[in-house]
Amino acid sequence: MQSTAWAKDLRVTADGSDVVSHVGAALLRMLADRAGLTSALSAGLARRGRYPTYDRGRVLVDLTVMIADGGEAICDIDTLRHQGEVFGPVASAATCWRALDEVDAVRLRRIHAARAKVRARVWALLGQVPSARAAISALVWSCSTSTRRC
């Protein structure tokens, strides 16, 4: 995992100077890196004798960040790619397609295992699973006022 120079001394302020577009995406990517998700995915997706230019764990994390940032198609990865000063190197849409195409049943199990391992580690660091009462309340309200069945 490569970190960009600005990320080493990152501070979040509300003063409006040195504003970075999509900073929430950058923070999400950093969280995945620091929680160990990127490296766990990288280890799970590594293939003997193959050394792709872009680490597959990084590619999956970048795709996830792209979706969380509002991306709707693989080509939306360019939003991250065009901000190299913030995100560093980001795989092309073609590389993203190749990385996704490589995910077979074995690698899918490895992805699930990596996520479970990191999730357990983060929850242990937090001491407990944080509650989500507001989200649950909103879902219950939505279901009770909607004509659809939830």
C-alpha positions as CSV (number, residue, x, y, z in Angstrom):
1,M,0.0,0.0,0.0
2,Q,1.3,3.4,-1.0
3,S,0.3,6.4,0.9
4,T,0.4,9.9,-0.6
5,A,2.5,12.6,1.0
6,W,-0.4,14.6,2.2
7,A,-2.0,11.7,4.0
8,K,0.9,11.4,6.5
9,D,-0.2,14.6,8.4
10,L,-3.9,14.6,7.5
11,R,-6.2,16.9,9.6
12,V,-9.8,17.6,9.1
13,T,-10.8,21.2,9.5
14,A,-13.7,23.4,8.5
15,D,-11.8,26.6,7.6
16,G,-12.1,26.2,3.9
17,S,-8.4,26.4,3.0
18,D,-6.7,23.7,1.0
19,V,-10.0,22.1,0.1
20,V,-9.8,18.7,-1.5
21,S,-12.6,17.3,-3.6
22,H,-13.9,13.9,-2.5
23,V,-12.0,14.0,0.8
24,G,-14.6,11.7,2.3
25,A,-13.6,9.1,-0.3
26,A,-9.9,9.6,0.7
27,L,-10.8,9.1,4.4
28,L,-12.7,5.9,3.6
29,R,-9.8,4.6,1.6
30,M,-7.4,5.4,4.5
31,L,-9.7,3.7,6.9
32,A,-9.6,0.5,4.8
33,D,-5.8,0.7,4.7
34,R,-5.3,1.4,8.4
35,A,-7.9,-1.2,9.5
36,G,-6.0,-3.8,7.5
37,L,-8.7,-4.5,5.0
38,T,-6.6,-3.6,1.9
39,S,-3.7,-5.8,3.0
40,A,-6.0,-8.7,4.0
41,L,-7.7,-8.6,0.6
42,S,-4.3,-8.4,-1.1
43,A,-3.1,-11.5,0.7
44,G,-6.3,-13.3,-0.1
45,L,-6.3,-12.5,-3.8
46,A,-2.6,-13.0,-4.4
47,R,-1.7,-15.7,-7.0
48,R,1.5,-17.6,-7.1
49,G,3.8,-16.5,-9.9
50,R,1.6,-13.5,-10.9
51,Y,2.6,-10.0,-10.1
52,P,0.0,-7.6,-11.6
53,T,0.9,-3.9,-11.9
54,Y,-2.0,-3.1,-9.6
55,D,-2.5,-5.0,-6.4
56,R,-5.9,-6.7,-6.5
57,G,-6.7,-5.8,-2.9
58,R,-6.1,-2.1,-3.6
59,V,-8.2,-2.4,-6.8
60,L,-11.2,-3.8,-4.8
61,V,-10.9,-1.2,-2.1
62,D,-10.7,1.6,-4.7
63,L,-13.8,0.2,-6.4
64,T,-15.6,0.1,-3.1
65,V,-14.6,3.7,-2.3
66,M,-15.7,4.7,-5.8
67,I,-19.2,3.2,-5.2
68,A,-19.4,4.8,-1.7
69,D,-18.5,8.1,-3.4
70,G,-21.5,7.8,-5.7
71,G,-20.0,5.9,-8.6
72,E,-22.4,3.9,-10.7
73,A,-20.3,2.3,-13.4
74,I,-16.7,0.9,-13.5
75,C,-15.6,3.9,-15.6
76,D,-16.4,6.1,-12.6
77,I,-13.1,4.9,-11.1
78,D,-11.7,7.9,-13.2
79,T,-13.0,10.2,-10.4
80,L,-10.2,8.7,-8.2
81,R,-7.7,8.3,-11.0
82,H,-7.9,12.0,-11.9
83,Q,-6.9,13.0,-8.3
84,G,-3.5,11.4,-8.2
85,E,-2.2,13.9,-5.6
86,V,-4.9,12.6,-3.2
87,F,-5.2,9.0,-4.0
88,G,-1.9,8.1,-5.6
89,P,-2.0,5.5,-8.4
90,V,-5.4,4.1,-9.2
91,A,-6.1,1.3,-11.6
92,S,-7.8,2.0,-14.9
93,A,-11.3,0.8,-15.7
94,A,-9.9,-2.0,-17.8
95,T,-7.7,-3.2,-14.9
96,C,-10.8,-3.0,-12.6
97,W,-12.7,-5.3,-15.0
98,R,-9.8,-7.7,-15.1
99,A,-9.6,-7.8,-11.3
100,L,-13.3,-8.5,-11.0
101,D,-13.1,-11.2,-13.7
102,E,-10.4,-13.0,-11.7
103,V,-12.8,-13.4,-8.7
104,D,-13.9,-17.0,-8.7
105,A,-15.5,-19.1,-6.0
106,V,-12.2,-19.6,-4.2
107,R,-11.3,-15.9,-4.2
108,L,-14.8,-15.0,-3.2
109,R,-14.4,-17.2,-0.1
110,R,-11.1,-15.5,0.6
111,I,-12.7,-12.0,0.3
112,H,-15.4,-13.0,2.8
113,A,-12.7,-14.4,5.1
114,A,-10.6,-11.2,4.9
115,R,-13.7,-9.0,5.6
116,A,-14.7,-11.2,8.6
117,K,-11.1,-11.1,10.0
118,V,-10.9,-7.3,9.7
119,R,-14.4,-6.7,11.0
120,A,-13.7,-8.8,14.1
121,R,-10.5,-6.9,14.7
122,V,-12.2,-3.5,14.4
123,W,-15.0,-4.5,16.6
124,A,-12.5,-5.8,19.2
125,L,-10.7,-2.4,19.1
126,L,-14.1,-0.6,19.6
127,G,-15.0,-2.8,22.5
128,Q,-18.4,-3.4,21.2
129,V,-20.4,-3.2,18.0
130,P,-21.7,0.4,17.7
131,S,-25.5,0.7,17.8
132,A,-27.4,2.0,14.8
133,R,-30.6,3.1,16.4
134,A,-31.2,6.0,14.0
135,A,-30.8,3.8,10.9
136,I,-33.0,1.1,12.3
137,S,-35.7,3.6,13.4
138,A,-35.6,5.2,9.9
139,L,-36.0,1.8,8.3
140,V,-38.9,0.8,10.6
141,W,-40.6,4.1,9.9
142,S,-40.1,3.7,6.1
143,C,-41.5,0.2,6.2
144,S,-44.5,1.1,8.3
145,T,-45.4,4.1,6.1
146,S,-44.8,2.5,2.8
147,T,-47.2,0.4,0.7
148,R,-44.4,-2.0,0.1
149,R,-43.7,-4.9,2.4
150,C,-40.3,-4.8,4.1
